[in-house]
C-alpha cells in the first residue's frame, strides 16, 4: 500500500480486504483489491413511483441501488399523490412487493391538511416532515401541528425532518421540549452542522445525515452544471464542504437523497430541484476512504450501522464487493437510473462495485443487474 492508502487498512469486523487476480479484456491478468462490505442501506431515496414513473420507478431505482452496492433503500413519501395515510401506504407497498429488486422501507408524510394517523405508524419506517419548500406539495408551517405530532407520534417510528438554515432550530427545540427523537435530513451548511454538534453535546435527542453531493460538490460546481446542479438544500461553498468533513464524527449516516428528474425537465423553463445519486454514493465514499478522509470502519458505520440504528431496521444478509485502487470514470451511459444523467459525469473515482450478493444470490455482477423485480423484501424492525 502506498502512503495514500493507510485508512483502507483499518478494517472493521464486518468488512474485509482481499487481494486477487482477475482476467481483463485484452488477454492480461490484473491484480486488484476487493473490499467486502456488509449489506448497505441508503436511508433517503425518492424512487418516484407512484406518479413519477417517467423519472424513475421501483424496478429501475432498485436496479440502480444494487449497481451502487446498496441492498436496502428507504423511500420518501412525496409521490403524486403524497403518501400521507394507511391506504396510500398499502398501495405503494404493493408496488414495491411486486417490483423491488432490493430491500426497502417506506415513509409516511404529513401536510397541513393531511396529518397521518398514529395507527399507520407501525407500517412505516418513519414520518417525514417538510418545513421548507421543496419538490412536491408536502409542507408543514403550523407550529401547533408540529407540536401535536411531536407529542403524539409513536416513539418507535422515527420522525425525519427536511429543514434548512434557521428552520433547523425548530425540530431541535421540539425534540428537547418533548424528549422525542428527531432525525435531521441532508445537513448541508457549516452553521447547520455546528448547531447539530451543540445540540448533541447538550443531550438533545437528535441524529443527522449528510449527502455525497454536499460532501463532494460546491456552488462552483452548481454554476457549471446549471439546472443539473439545482437541488434542495442547494450546494454550498467550499467552507461548507470542509465543515461537513471536519464534523463527520457527529453525523449518524450518509444517504444519497436520490431525487431523479428527466433531462427534459431539468432543461425546461422551471427545472425541479434534485439529482440522482444512489448508484454513485458508494464509489465516491470509498474514494474518500482511499484518500484518507475517513476510515473504512467509519464508512461501514455511516452506510450499514447508522441507518439500522436511526430507523430501527435490520440490514439484509448481503455482501458487497468493491474493486479499489484503479481509476474509474463515472458515466451516465453506464448507470441504471431511468433519468439518464449524473452531476458527476466524467468524475474519476478509485472504486467501483463489482458484485453484490443478497441472501445468497448474486444480484449484481460486473455491470449487470441480476436481481429480479419482486425479489426485494420489506426491511424488518430490529
C-alpha positions as CSV (number, residue, x, y, z in Angstrom):
1,X,0.0,0.0,0.0
2,X,1.2,3.5,-0.8
3,X,1.1,6.4,1.6
4,X,-2.3,7.5,0.3
5,X,-4.0,4.2,1.4
6,X,-3.4,3.7,5.2
7,X,-7.1,4.3,6.1
8,X,-8.1,1.3,4.0
9,X,-6.0,-1.0,6.1
10,X,-8.1,-0.2,9.2
11,X,-10.7,-2.8,8.6
12,X,-13.8,-3.3,10.8
13,X,-15.1,-6.6,12.0
14,X,-17.9,-6.5,9.3
15,X,-15.6,-5.9,6.3
16,X,-12.5,-7.4,4.8
17,X,-9.9,-6.7,2.2
18,X,-9.0,-9.3,-0.4
19,X,-6.2,-9.2,-3.0
20,X,-6.9,-11.2,-6.1
21,X,-6.1,-11.7,-9.7
22,X,-8.8,-11.1,-12.4
23,X,-8.7,-11.7,-16.1
24,X,-9.4,-8.5,-18.0
25,X,-10.2,-7.9,-21.7
26,X,-7.1,-7.9,-23.9
27,X,-5.7,-11.1,-22.5
28,X,-4.0,-10.0,-19.4
29,X,-4.3,-10.6,-15.6
30,X,-4.7,-7.6,-13.3
31,X,-4.2,-7.6,-9.5
32,X,-7.0,-5.8,-7.8
33,X,-8.0,-5.2,-4.2
34,X,-11.6,-6.0,-3.2
35,X,-13.3,-4.6,-0.2
36,X,-16.0,-6.9,1.0
37,X,-18.7,-4.9,2.8
38,X,-21.9,-5.9,4.6
39,X,-25.4,-5.0,3.3
40,X,-25.7,-1.3,2.9
41,X,-28.8,0.9,3.3
42,X,-29.5,4.2,1.6
43,X,-31.8,5.9,4.1
44,X,-33.1,8.7,1.8
45,X,-34.3,8.0,-1.8
46,X,-37.1,9.2,-4.0
47,X,-38.0,6.4,-6.4
48,X,-40.9,8.5,-7.8
49,X,-43.4,5.6,-8.1
50,X,-46.3,6.2,-8.0
51,X,-46.9,9.3,-10.0
52,X,-43.4,10.0,-11.5
53,X,-42.5,6.8,-13.3
54,X,-41.1,8.7,-16.3
55,X,-38.3,9.9,-14.0
56,X,-37.7,6.6,-12.1
57,X,-39.8,3.7,-11.0
58,X,-39.4,1.0,-8.3
59,X,-37.7,-1.5,-10.7
60,X,-35.2,0.9,-12.2
61,X,-34.5,2.7,-9.0
62,X,-33.7,-0.5,-7.1
63,X,-31.7,-1.7,-10.0
64,X,-29.6,1.4,-9.7
65,X,-29.3,0.8,-5.9
66,X,-27.9,-2.7,-6.5
67,X,-25.5,-1.4,-9.1
68,X,-24.3,1.1,-6.5
69,X,-23.8,-1.6,-3.8
70,X,-27.0,-0.7,-1.9
71,X,-29.0,-3.6,-0.7
72,X,-31.8,-1.6,1.1
73,X,-33.5,1.7,0.5
74,X,-35.8,3.9,2.5
75,X,-38.2,5.7,0.1
76,X,-39.6,9.1,0.8
77,X,-43.4,10.0,0.7
78,X,-43.5,13.0,-1.7
79,X,-45.1,11.0,-4.5
80,X,-48.1,12.0,-6.7
81,X,-50.3,11.9,-4.7
82,X,-48.2,12.1,-1.5
83,X,-48.2,9.1,0.9
84,X,-50.0,10.5,3.9
85,X,-52.3,7.7,5.0
86,X,-52.6,4.0,5.5
87,X,-54.4,3.2,2.3
88,X,-51.9,5.1,0.2
89,X,-49.0,3.4,2.0
90,X,-50.6,0.0,1.4
91,X,-50.9,0.6,-2.3
92,X,-47.3,1.8,-2.5
93,X,-46.1,-1.2,-0.6
94,X,-47.9,-3.5,-3.1
95,X,-45.9,-1.8,-5.9
96,X,-42.7,-2.5,-4.0
97,X,-43.6,-6.1,-3.3
98,X,-44.2,-6.6,-7.0
99,X,-41.2,-4.6,-8.4
100,X,-38.4,-4.0,-5.9
101,X,-35.1,-5.7,-6.6
102,X,-33.5,-4.8,-3.3
103,X,-35.0,-4.5,0.2
104,X,-37.0,-1.4,1.2
105,X,-38.8,0.6,3.8
106,X,-41.4,3.3,3.2
107,X,-42.1,6.7,4.8
108,X,-45.3,8.4,5.6
109,X,-45.6,12.1,5.0
110,X,-47.6,15.0,6.6
111,X,-49.0,18.2,5.2
112,X,-51.2,21.0,6.7
113,X,-54.4,19.2,5.6
114,X,-53.1,15.6,5.7
115,X,-51.8,14.7,9.1
116,X,-51.3,10.9,9.3
117,X,-53.0,8.7,11.8
118,X,-50.7,7.3,14.6
119,X,-52.4,4.0,13.8
120,X,-50.5,3.9,10.5
121,X,-47.1,4.4,12.2
122,X,-46.3,0.8,12.6
123,X,-46.5,0.2,8.9
124,X,-44.0,3.0,8.0
125,X,-40.2,3.1,8.5
126,X,-40.6,6.8,9.6
127,X,-42.6,10.0,9.3
128,X,-41.2,12.7,7.0
129,X,-41.9,16.3,7.7
130,X,-41.0,19.2,5.3
131,X,-40.5,22.5,7.0
132,X,-39.2,24.4,3.9
133,X,-40.4,24.5,0.3
134,X,-39.2,21.5,-1.8
135,X,-40.3,19.3,-4.6
136,X,-44.0,18.3,-4.1
137,X,-46.9,19.7,-2.0
138,X,-45.9,18.3,1.4
139,X,-45.1,21.2,3.8
140,X,-45.9,21.9,7.4
141,X,-45.9,25.5,8.6
142,X,-48.2,25.3,11.6
143,X,-46.3,25.2,14.9
144,X,-49.4,23.7,16.5
145,X,-49.5,20.8,14.1
146,X,-45.7,20.2,14.6
147,X,-46.0,20.2,18.3
148,X,-49.0,17.8,18.2
149,X,-47.0,15.4,16.0
150,X,-44.0,15.5,18.3
151,X,-46.3,14.9,21.3
152,X,-48.4,12.1,19.9
153,X,-46.4,10.2,17.2
154,X,-45.3,6.8,18.5
155,X,-41.7,6.8,19.7
156,X,-40.9,3.5,17.9
157,X,-41.3,5.2,14.5
158,X,-38.7,7.9,13.8
159,X,-39.5,11.5,12.7
160,X,-37.3,12.7,9.9
161,X,-37.3,16.4,9.0
162,X,-36.3,18.4,5.9
163,X,-35.2,21.7,7.4
164,X,-32.7,24.3,6.1
165,X,-31.0,27.2,7.8
166,X,-32.8,28.8,10.7
167,X,-35.7,26.3,10.4
168,X,-33.4,23.6,11.6
169,X,-33.6,25.0,15.1
170,X,-37.4,24.2,15.2
171,X,-37.2,20.4,15.3
172,X,-34.2,20.5,17.6
173,X,-36.1,22.7,20.1
174,X,-39.2,20.4,19.8
175,X,-37.0,17.4,20.4
176,X,-35.6,19.0,23.5
177,X,-39.1,20.1,24.8
178,X,-40.8,16.8,24.2
179,X,-37.9,14.3,24.6
180,X,-38.9,13.0,21.1
181,X,-36.0,11.8,18.9
182,X,-35.8,13.5,15.6
183,X,-33.6,12.9,12.5
184,X,-32.3,15.9,10.5
185,X,-32.0,15.1,6.8
186,X,-29.3,16.3,4.4
187,X,-27.4,18.8,6.7
188,X,-25.6,21.0,4.2
189,X,-24.1,24.1,5.8
190,X,-21.3,24.9,8.2
191,X,-23.6,26.6,10.6
192,X,-26.1,23.7,10.5
193,X,-23.6,21.0,11.4
194,X,-22.3,23.3,14.1
195,X,-25.8,23.6,15.5
196,X,-26.2,19.8,15.4
197,X,-22.9,19.4,17.3
198,X,-24.0,21.8,20.1
199,X,-27.4,20.1,20.3
200,X,-25.8,16.7,20.7
201,X,-23.3,18.0,23.2
202,X,-26.2,19.3,25.3
203,X,-28.1,16.0,25.1
204,X,-30.8,16.8,22.6
205,X,-32.2,13.5,21.1
206,X,-31.2,14.3,17.5
207,X,-29.5,12.4,14.7
208,X,-28.5,13.7,11.3
209,X,-27.3,12.7,7.8
210,X,-25.3,14.3,5.1
211,X,-25.3,13.6,1.3
212,X,-22.5,12.9,-1.1
213,X,-23.4,15.9,-3.2
214,X,-22.9,18.2,-0.2
215,X,-19.6,16.4,0.6
216,X,-18.2,16.5,-3.0
217,X,-19.8,19.4,-4.8
218,X,-19.9,23.2,-4.2
219,X,-21.8,26.1,-5.6
220,X,-19.0,26.5,-8.1
221,X,-20.0,23.1,-9.5
222,X,-23.6,24.2,-9.4
223,X,-22.7,27.2,-11.7
224,X,-21.0,24.8,-14.1
225,X,-23.8,22.3,-14.1
226,X,-26.6,24.8,-14.4
227,X,-30.0,23.3,-13.8
228,X,-28.4,19.9,-13.3
229,X,-26.8,21.3,-10.2
230,X,-30.1,22.6,-8.6
231,X,-31.2,20.7,-5.5
232,X,-32.7,21.2,-2.1
233,X,-30.8,22.1,0.0
234,X,-28.7,23.9,-2.6
235,X,-24.9,23.3,-2.8
236,X,-22.8,25.5,-0.5
237,X,-19.3,26.9,-0.6
238,X,-16.0,25.1,0.0
239,X,-16.2,26.3,3.6
240,X,-19.4,24.3,4.0
241,X,-17.9,21.1,2.4
242,X,-14.9,21.4,4.6
243,X,-17.1,21.9,7.7
244,X,-19.1,18.8,6.9
245,X,-16.0,16.6,6.5
246,X,-14.5,18.2,9.7
247,X,-17.6,17.3,11.7
248,X,-18.2,13.9,10.2
249,X,-17.9,12.5,13.7
250,X,-21.3,13.9,14.7
251,X,-23.0,12.5,11.6
252,X,-25.1,9.4,12.0
253,X,-25.4,8.3,8.4
254,X,-24.7,9.2,4.8
255,X,-27.6,9.0,2.4
256,X,-27.9,9.8,-1.3
257,X,-31.1,11.8,-1.4
258,X,-31.5,10.2,-4.8
259,X,-34.1,12.5,-6.4
260,X,-34.1,11.9,-10.2
261,X,-35.8,14.1,-12.8
262,X,-35.5,13.8,-16.6
263,X,-33.1,15.8,-18.7
264,X,-36.1,17.4,-20.4
265,X,-37.5,18.6,-17.1
266,X,-34.1,19.9,-16.0
267,X,-33.7,21.8,-19.2
268,X,-37.2,23.3,-19.1
269,X,-38.3,26.7,-18.0
270,X,-38.9,25.7,-14.4
271,X,-36.4,22.9,-13.6
272,X,-37.3,20.9,-10.4
273,X,-34.7,20.5,-7.7
274,X,-33.0,17.2,-7.2
275,X,-30.2,14.9,-8.5
276,X,-29.7,11.2,-8.9
277,X,-27.2,9.6,-6.5
278,X,-28.0,6.1,-5.3
279,X,-25.6,4.5,-7.8
280,X,-22.6,6.8,-7.3
281,X,-22.7,7.2,-3.5
282,X,-20.5,4.2,-2.6
283,X,-17.8,4.7,-5.2
284,X,-17.5,8.3,-4.1
285,X,-17.3,7.4,-0.4
286,X,-14.8,4.6,-0.9
287,X,-12.7,7.0,-2.9
288,X,-12.8,9.3,0.2
289,X,-11.5,6.3,2.2
290,X,-8.8,5.7,-0.3
291,X,-7.8,9.4,0.0
292,X,-7.7,9.2,3.8
293,X,-10.7,11.4,4.5
294,X,-12.3,8.7,6.7
295,X,-11.6,5.1,7.7
296,X,-13.3,2.1,6.3
297,X,-14.7,1.4,9.7
298,X,-16.4,4.8,9.7
299,X,-17.8,4.2,6.2
300,X,-19.4,1.0,7.5
301,X,-20.9,2.9,10.4
302,X,-22.4,5.5,8.1
303,X,-23.9,3.2,5.5
304,X,-24.6,0.0,7.4
305,X,-24.8,0.6,11.2
306,X,-26.1,4.1,11.2
307,X,-29.3,3.5,9.1
308,X,-30.1,0.5,11.2
309,X,-29.7,2.4,14.5
310,X,-31.6,5.5,13.4
311,X,-34.6,3.8,11.8
312,X,-34.7,0.6,13.8
313,X,-34.4,-1.7,10.8
314,X,-32.2,-4.8,10.2
315,X,-29.9,-4.7,7.2
316,X,-30.4,-7.6,4.8
317,X,-28.0,-10.5,4.8
318,X,-25.7,-9.4,2.0
319,X,-22.1,-8.8,0.8
320,X,-20.9,-6.0,-1.4
321,X,-17.6,-6.5,-3.3
322,X,-15.9,-3.2,-4.3
323,X,-12.9,-3.1,-6.5
324,X,-10.4,-0.4,-5.5
325,X,-7.1,1.0,-6.5
326,X,-7.9,1.7,-10.1
327,X,-9.1,4.9,-11.8
328,X,-12.7,4.6,-12.9
329,X,-14.8,7.2,-14.6
330,X,-18.5,7.9,-13.8
331,X,-20.5,8.0,-17.0
332,X,-24.3,8.4,-17.2
333,X,-24.4,5.9,-20.1
334,X,-23.2,3.1,-17.7
335,X,-25.7,3.9,-14.9
336,X,-29.1,2.2,-14.4
337,X,-31.2,5.1,-13.2
338,X,-34.0,5.9,-15.7
339,X,-33.3,9.7,-15.6
340,X,-30.2,9.2,-17.7
341,X,-27.7,11.7,-16.3
342,X,-25.5,12.4,-13.3
343,X,-24.0,15.5,-11.8
344,X,-20.7,13.6,-11.6
345,X,-20.3,13.0,-15.3
346,X,-16.6,12.3,-16.1
347,X,-15.5,12.4,-12.5
348,X,-12.7,9.9,-11.7
349,X,-13.1,7.6,-8.7
350,X,-10.9,4.9,-7.1
351,X,-13.6,2.3,-6.6
352,X,-16.4,0.5,-8.4
353,X,-18.9,-2.1,-7.3
354,X,-18.0,-5.5,-8.7
355,X,-20.5,-7.9,-7.2
356,X,-23.5,-7.8,-4.8
357,X,-24.9,-11.0,-3.1
358,X,-28.2,-10.7,-1.4
359,X,-29.5,-13.7,0.7
360,X,-27.0,-16.0,-1.0
361,X,-27.9,-14.9,-4.6
362,X,-25.8,-12.8,-6.9
363,X,-28.0,-9.8,-7.8
364,X,-25.3,-7.6,-9.5
365,X,-22.1,-8.5,-11.1
366,X,-19.7,-6.7,-13.5
367,X,-22.2,-4.1,-14.6
368,X,-25.2,-6.4,-14.9
369,X,-28.2,-6.3,-12.6
370,X,-29.4,-9.9,-12.0
371,X,-31.9,-9.3,-9.2
372,X,-35.4,-9.8,-10.4
373,X,-38.3,-7.4,-9.8
374,X,-40.2,-8.6,-6.7
375,X,-37.1,-10.2,-5.1
376,X,-36.7,-7.4,-2.6
377,X,-38.3,-7.6,0.8
378,X,-39.6,-5.2,3.3
379,X,-36.8,-4.3,5.8
380,X,-37.7,-5.8,9.2
381,X,-37.5,-4.0,12.5
382,X,-34.6,-4.7,14.7
